[in-house]
Amino acid sequence: MLRWGRWGRALRPRGGAGAARRGGPSPRCASDLFGEVGRALQRGLPGGHWGGPGRPPPEQADVVVVGGGVLGWAVAYWLKALEGPRRGGMRVLVVERDPTYSRASSVLSIGGIRQQFSLPENIRMSRFSASFLRSINEHLGVPDEPPIDLQFNPSGYLFLASERGAATLEHNVRVQREEGVQVALLSPAQLQEKFPWVNVDGVALASYGLEGEGWFDPWALLGAFRRKATSLGVYSCVGEVKSFVMSSENEVTAQGQSEPVSRIKYVNVHAPDSREYQPVACAIVVNAAGAWAGQLARLAGAELPVEPRKRFVFVWHCPEGPGLECPLLVDTSGAYFRRDGIAGNYLGSISPAEEDEPDTGDLEVDHSFFEEQVWPKLAHRVPAFASLKVRSAWAGYYDYNTFDRNGLLGQQPGVGNLLVAAGFSGHGLQQAPAAGRALAELLLAGRFRSLDLRRLACARLPARQPAPESSIV
């Protein structure tokens, strides 16, 4: 079996699992790195079956994806799908520490998908994902298995703006239309006519998505990516990455300067509830650890401005509430809700103020938050909600990017073989099909091909060039 050395060069093993020979010239930039790795990987390797849930990880893998949520599995799927059919091929390992996904952002979200963003890159990713989800069985269908049913509800998003926010909303709609989004601007009178259950007090303008927006079942999408990726040869293991074995060298940049660059040689995967761990030699590591992506980056001696932020979701019953025409409504206050089924059930919440962020040490729900922060705002906007009964609630994590509240894609600054797909601040689930493909293209071809997402590259961090997204729910 071949093993991968520096820059993806295929090397013959020397000694045990920890031995590795390095050689070959250093490329001058990150795109050279991933392009050369991609070319090496595309040549294919003979490989057998290894890994799998409940089994220890292999001693070697070409790409280790840390994080088995929707985004991690999307990256793994696209790596194999874009590689194409060939004998052996690259070996991709997905490491997930929680096989129950009880704390996973992917399955604790409300499952929304929208194209109403302020940044063109986010609009493009969501449009790509909407198209992907419409034809999901063409992409993720597995022979001899039932068709995938995402339970997609195309009821759209409805954003409300006050006088203060009207200009921003109008600007966002203009950007969205330039990107091909079907979205309508509604005056208060038009809003009242179309949705008579809405109180238009304090509303100056509204935008309503006409196509490709709504919500779906996150579990179904996660399961579909996992099954398809596994059928293509991706393997997984249960474990937690608690450390890396690093190397450090000086490289000459495109500007002719010598800079120290670290690389991950081995990923140490710790078995659940055990002190034992397996070092996995690898060429590339993908940080898809979601809310814990910042912690994972620090294990490699790097900084990534991603941290967990706890968010509550409440489920309530209101027989007199909005009917089947109810979209996912985002109020001027930031409170939101959507219909949950057809029996008078709804779910929603609001993101807390920065100074009131709840403790992230657990996923306990503060039920007073609904009574004090959410309910008054919803009852003002939808008078029928003045009489409702809370039935359940849960909490989940946003992988919150404190730099500009937007996704980070590409090479981790300072670590030559660590790629990042994190920091989406609440919209990672819906953009996973696009982001997964983009990262796979970067690894295999050295550049983004389907969508131009260079503005979301991690290089914007040291350059201090934020790409802020104003439309965060």
N, C-alpha and C positions, 0 to 999 in steps of 0.2 A: 504494500500500500504506500502510495506517495504521501508526503506531508508538505505543508506549505511553509515556506520561509518568508523572509522579509520581502515586501512588495508582491506577495503572491507567487513567488517563484516556486515551482514544484521541486521538492528536494527529497532525496532518499533518506529514510530514518537512520539515525545513528544512536545506538544505545536504547535506553528505555523511553518511557512516555515523555520524560522531561527533556530529552535531548533534541536539539535542533541546530542545524547549520545555517548560517546566513551568508548571503552574498549578492552580488549584482549591484549596479549603479543605482543611486537614489534619484527619483524623479524630482522635478523642480517645483511641482505644485500638487495640490490635492487631487485635481482632475487627472493628472498623470498617474497618481497612485491608484485610483479606482479604475481608471481605464486599463492599466496594466494588470491589475488583479482580475478585472473582468475578462480580459483576453486570455489570461491563464486559466481561469475557471471555465471559460467557454470551450477550451480544448478537451475538458471532461476528464474524469478520473474513474478508474474501476472502483466500485464500492459495493459493500454488502449491506445487509440490514442490521441496524443496531438501534439502541435507544428505545424510546416508547414510554408511555405513562407507567409509572410503577417500577421502572428499570433504571439502573444507574446510567449516567450519561456516558458517551463514548470517550475514548482518550483523545480523539482528534475530530475536528469538524472544520470545514472551510469557513462557514459563517455561523456565529452563535448569536441568536436573537434573544435578548434578555427581556422577558415580558411576554406572556401569552394571552394578552387581551386581543381585541379586534385588530388594533394597529400592528401588533407584533405578528399575528398570524397573516395579516394582509401582506406585510413585507415578505414573509416566508413563501406565501403562495405566489406572489409575483416573481420572486427570484426563480422559482422552478418553472412557472408558466412562460417567462420570457427566455429562459434558457433553452426551451424547446426539447423535443425528444432526442435523447442520445444515450448511449450506454454509460451507466454509472452517473455521470454528471456531478455537480457540486453537492457537497454534503451540508445540509442546513439543519441546525439544531435549535429548537425553541425551548427555553427554560422558563417555567412558570412555578412560582412558589406556592400558589394557592389553587389547587385543582378544583376546589369547590366554587371559586370565583365569588366568595362571600363578601369580599372587600374590593372587588374589581370595578373600576369606573365604567367599563364597557357595559356591564349588565345592570348597573345601578342608575343609569341615566334614564331620561324620559323618552329616548328613541327618536328625537326630532331630526328632521333634515330640512334645510332651507337654503335659499340662494340669496337671501336678503342680507348681504354683508356690505361693509364699506370698502374693503380692500379687494381689488380685482383678482388677486391670487386666490383668495378664499372663495370668491364667486366661481371661479373656474374649477376649483377642486370640487365644490358642491355640485356643480353642473355635471362634471365627470362622474361623480358618485351617483347622482340621480339616474343618469343613463345606465350605469353599471347595475344598479339595483333593479331597474326596469327589465333588464335582460339577464337577471342573475343566474338563471338556470343554464344559460349559454356559457357563462363563465365558471360557475361553481357547482354545476350539476355533476353528480357522480353516477356512472352507469349502475343499473340495478338497484338504485336507491330512490325513494320517493322524491318528487319534485320539491324544491325549496319554496316555502310559503313564508314570506316576511311579514304577512298581515299588514301590508302597507295601507295607510289611510291618507288619501290625497286631499286633505281638507285645507291645506295651506297655512301660512303664517299671516297674522294680522298685527302690524306694528302701529301703535298709537303715539302721536307726538304732541306735546304741548306747544304753546306759542314759542317758548324758548328753544325747543328742539326741532321745530318745523323746518328750518333752513337745512339742518343736518340731514333730516330724513329725505328732504327733496333732493339734496345733493347725492345721497346714497342711491336713491332710485335712478337718478340720471346715470350714475356709474353702472348700476345693475343692468339698465336697458342697453347701454353700450356693449355690455358683455352678452347680450342676447336673452336676458331674463324677462319672462312675461310677468310684469307686476303693474298693478293699478294704483294710482293715487286717488284717495277719496276725501272729499270735503266732509265736515261734520254732518251736513244734511244727507249726503250720499251714504255715509257710514250708518246713520240712523235708519235710512230706508232699507239698506241691505241687511243689517243686523239690528232689528228693532229692540233686542234685549240689551243693547249697549247704552249706557248713560254717556252722552257725549260731552258732559260738563268738563271743561278744561282741555278738550281735544281740539287742536287746530288743524291737524292733518293726519291721515292714516295711509299706510301702504299695505296692499294685500297681494300675496303671491298667487298667481293664477295657474301655475304649472310646476310640477316637480318638487312640491313642498308638502310636508305633512309629518307623519310619524310611523314607525315600524317597530318590530320586535327585536331588541338588541341581542337576545339570546339566539334567535334564529340566524342572525348574521354571523355571530361568533361561531356557532356550530357549523355553519356552511363553510366558512373559511378554514376551520380546523379539518373538517372531513376532506375537503378538496386538496388542501395542502398535503395532508397525510397520504392521500391517494397518489400524489405526484412524487412521493418519496421523502417528504419532510418528516423528521422525527422530533419527539419531544421528551422531556423528562421533568419530573417534579423535583424542585430543589431551589435553593436560594443562593444567589451570587453574593458572597460577602467579601471577596478580595480578588485581586488580579496579580499576576506576576508580570512585571513591567520591564522594559528595556528602554534605554535612552541614548540617543545619538545626536550629533550635529548634522544638519542638512543645509545645503545651499539653496536659498530661495530664488524665485524668478528675478529678484532685484540684486542677486549676487551676494546676499548677506548670509552669514552662517547663524543658524538658529537651532537650539536644542529641541528635539521632538521625541516624545515618549511613544512607545507602542506597547500594546497588550500582547504578551506571548502566550499566557495561559489564563483561562477563566476558571476560577475555583468554585465549583458547584457543590454546595453543602447539602447533604441529605436532610430530609425533614426530621426534626427532633433528634438530631445526632451531631456529634462533633466530627464525624467523618466527612470527607469531601473528596471530589474527583477533579484533578486538574484536567482541563480540556484545552489542548493546543489548537490554535485557530489562526486564520489569516485576518478575519474581520469580525468585529463585535458591533451589534446594533443595539443601541439603548432605546428600547421601547417600553421602559419601566413605568410609564405614566406618571402619576403623582410622585413617585419615588425616583424619577429620572435624575434629579439633582443629587440625591444621595449616591446613586450609582456612579455618576460622573466623578464625585469626590473620591471614590475608591480608586479611580485612575489618576488622581492628583489634579483633576480639572474642576472648573466651576461651570455650572449650568444654572441659570436663574429660574428653575422650576421647583415648585414646592406644593405640597398638598393643601388644598382648601376644602373644608367640609361644607357640603350643601345639603339642605333638607328638602325632601319631597313629601307632600301631604296628599292624601286621597280622601275625598269627601263625597257625600251623597246629597243631591238636591233635586227632588222630583220636578220642580218648576224651573230648572235651569235651562240653558240653551240646548237646542235639539241637534239633529244630525248635521245641520249646516255649520256647526260650531268649529272655527279654526283654532289653531294655537295662538292665543292672544297674548301680546306683550304690551302691558299698560305703560302709560307715561311715567309711572312710578318705578317701573322695572319689574313689578309683579307679573307673573304669567300663569296661564292655566290652559289645559286642553281637555277635551272630552276623553273619557276612558270607557270605551264600550258604548252600549246604547240604552243603558238602564238608569240614566240619571247620575252616573258617577263621573267624577272629574279629578284631575290631579294638577298640582302646581305648587308654586312657591315664589321666593324672591331671593336674590343674592344679598347677603348682609352688607352693611356699610363696612369700609375698611377697618374702622376702629372697633367694630363689633364682631370681627371674625371669630367663630367658635373654635374651641380647642379641637385639634385634629388627632388627639391621642386615642380616640375611640370613635365608633359610629353610633353613639347614643343620640337620640332625637330630643331636642328641646321643644316640647309641645307648646310652651308659652310663646315661642317664636311665631307660631301660626296665629294665635289669638291677638298678639300685640303688633306684629309686623305685616302679616299676609292678609288675614281676613278683612281688616278694615279697608284695605285698598281694593280688594276684590269686590267687597260688598258695595263700595262706592261705584265701581265701574259696571258691575252687573247687579242691579238691585235684587234679583232673585236670590243671590248668594247671601243676603242678610239672614236667611234661614237655611242652614245647612248642618250636616252632621259629619264630623271627621270620623273616618272608618279605620284608617291606618296611616303609617308614615314610615319613611326610611331615610337614611343618610348615605351619601356617597362622596367621592373625592373628585375635585377638578385637578388636573395637572396644570396648575396655574403658573403662567409665565410672567414673572414680576417685571420683566424688562419692557414688554410691549403687548402682553396678553394675546400673543399670536404663536402659531406653530413654529417649531424649529426643525429644519430638515437639513441634513448634510453632515460634514465632518466636524467632530468636536474640536474646537481650537486647542492646539497643544498636544493632541493625541492622534497620531497619524493613521491609526486603523480603527478608530471608534466613530461610528456613525450615529446620528441622533434622529429620532422621530418621536417628538414629545412636545409638551408645552402648549397644547391646543386650547387650553383654558375653557373647556366645555364643549367644543365642537369637533373633537377628535373622532368620535364614533362615526359621524356622518361623512367625514372626509377621509376615513381610513382607506377606502378603495383607491382614491387618487393619491394619497400620501404614500401608501404602500408601493404603488407602482413607481412613483417618482423616486423613492429611495432605491428601489431595485434597479431602475435605469441608471441612477448615479453610480451604483456599484458596478454594474455590468458594462456600461458604455462611457462612464466618466462624465456624464452630463444629464440634465433633465431633457427628455425628448418629447413626451406627450404634452406636457404643460411647462411653460416657462415659470419656474418657481425659485429662480435665483434670489429674488428679494427675501425669501424665507430662509435662506441659507444661514447656518450658524456663524458665518463670517461677519454678520452684522453686529454680533456682540462685541468683539474687540474693537470694531470700527465705530462703535457707538452710533449706529444708524438704525434706529427703531423702525419697524414697519407696523404701526399700531392699528389694531382693529377696534373701531368704536362700537360696533354692534355686538356686544357681548351680553348674553342673557344669563 
